[in-house]
Amino acid sequence: VTITEKETKVIAELENLNFDLNDATQTILLLQKDIIKIDQLINQNRDSSRALSKEITKNEAYASQRIVALYKLNQIGKFNLLASTDSLYEFFHRKIALERILHQDEKVLEVLQKNQNALTLVRQKLDAQKEKKNRLGKRLSTQIQEMTKKRQKRTQLLKKISNKKSLAQAAIEYFKQ
């Protein structure tokens, strides 16, 4: 094998290493962008989780107060409450007000249930995003290690070529003399 053939082979190998390094760099950049996007989603979901938790706490406090009020109403009795009116107008007015209060209580309980379900979904998304981020982080780490190895290999190959070239030039100079 002639020196020119060896040189061509080494140049081709260097070219392949450069392509591999370029691909690894592109993959790393894409992985880093994906990790940034996932971090943003995680932050959004954390904010949603906090907001939903606050809303749930507020609705639970309201619901517990309403349950106490309904318990007291049942102790007195709806009929006694309505019957203690002085006129038919006041009777219907209290009845309508009581129905509105009970309807509002139902709405609050529905919102509470909806928020609890939404919170569960947000937490599941958050867990999934954290897992995806961990997987991407491991993949990124692996890519960086591979790229580092390829760079070291390229550096060693360049040193080897440089040494051979220096030896060849020294030999040529020796023979010239």
N, C-alpha and C positions, 0 to 999 in steps of 0.2 A: 504494500500500500504506500503510495507516494505521499509526500508532505501535503501537496495540494488537495488530494482526496481527503486526508485527515482534516485539513483546514476547512474544507467544504462541509464535512460531516459535523465538525464542531460548530460551525456557523449555523447550520440547520438546527442543531440541538439548542443553541442559544436563542434562535428565533422562536422555536417551540416553547422554550421556557418563558420568553417575553410574552407570547400569546397567553400562556397559562397564567402568568402574573397579571396581565391585563384583565383576563376573565375573573380571576380571584378578586381583584380590586373592584370590578363592577359588581360582583356578587356581594362583597362587603358593603359597598355603598347602598345597594338595594336593601340589604338586611338592616342597616342602620336607619334608613328611611322608614322601613316597616316598624321598627322598634319605636321610633319617635311617634308614628301614627298611633300605635297601640298605647303608648304612654298618654297621649292626648285623650284617647277613648277611655282609658282607665280613670283619668282625672275627671272627665265628664260624668262617668258613671258613679264615681265617688261623690261628686256634687249632687247628682240626682238622688243617690242613696241617703245623703244627709238631709236633703230637702224632704224626701218622702218620710224619713224617720221623724222629723219635726212635725210634719203634718199628721202622721199617725199618732204621735204622742198627744198633740192638741185634740184630735178627734176622740182619742180614748178617754182623755180627761172629761171632755164634754159628754161623751156617751155614759161614763160612769156617774156623772152628775144627773143625767137624765134618768138613768136606771133608779137612782135613789129617789128622784122626784116621782117616778112612776110607781115605785113601791109605796111611797107615802100616799099617793093618789088612790092606790088600791086599798090601803088601810082605811082611808076615808070613804072610798067608794065613789065611782063616777056618778052614780045616781044621786047620792047625797050632795055632791058638788053641784050638780045641775039642778037638783030639786031645791036647793037653798036660795034660789033666785026669787026676786019679788015680782017679776013680770015675765010674760011669755017672750017678750023681746029679749030680755037679759038671758033667759034660758037658751034661746037659739044662738045668741051672741057667744055665750060661754061654750056651747056645743061646737060651733064653728071654730072658735079659737082653740079648743082642745083638739079638734081634728087637724087643724093646721100644725099645731105643736107636734102631734104624733106623726104627721106626714114629714115634717122637717127632721124629726128623729130618725125616721126610716131612711131619708136621704143621707143623713150623716153616717149612719151605719153602712149604707151602700158604698159611700165614698171611702169609708174606713176599710172595708173589705177590698175595694178596688186598689187602694193605695198599698195595702199589705201584699196583694198579688203582684203589683208592679214592683214593689221593693224586692220580693223574692226573685223576680225575673232580672232585675238590675244586678242583684248580688250574684246570680248565676252567670250573667254576662261578664261581670267583673272577675269572677274566678276563672272563666274560660280565657279572658284576655290576659290575665296574669300567667296562666299556663302557656299560652301562645308566646308571650314575651319571653318566658323562660326557655322554651324550645328554640326561639330565634336567637336568643343570647348564646345558647350552647352551639348552635349552628355557626353563628358569627365567630365564636371563639375557635371553632374547628377550622373555619376558613382562614382566619388570621394565622393559625399555626401552620397550615399548609402553605400559605403565601410566604411565611418566614422561612420555611424549609426550602422552598423553591428559590427564594432570593439568595439564601446561603449557598445552594447548589450552583446558582449562576455566578456568584462571586468566586467560588472555588474554581469553576470552569474558566473564568476569565483570568484568574491567577495562574492556573495551569498553562493556559495559552500564552500568557505573558512570559512565564518562565521558559517555556519551550522556544518562544520567539527569541528571547534573550540568549538562550544557549545556541540557537541556530545562528544568530548574528555573530556571537562570539566565535563560533566555529568558522564561519565565513571569514571573519577578520584574521583568525589564526592562519587559515589556509592562504589568504592573500599575502600575509607576511611571509 
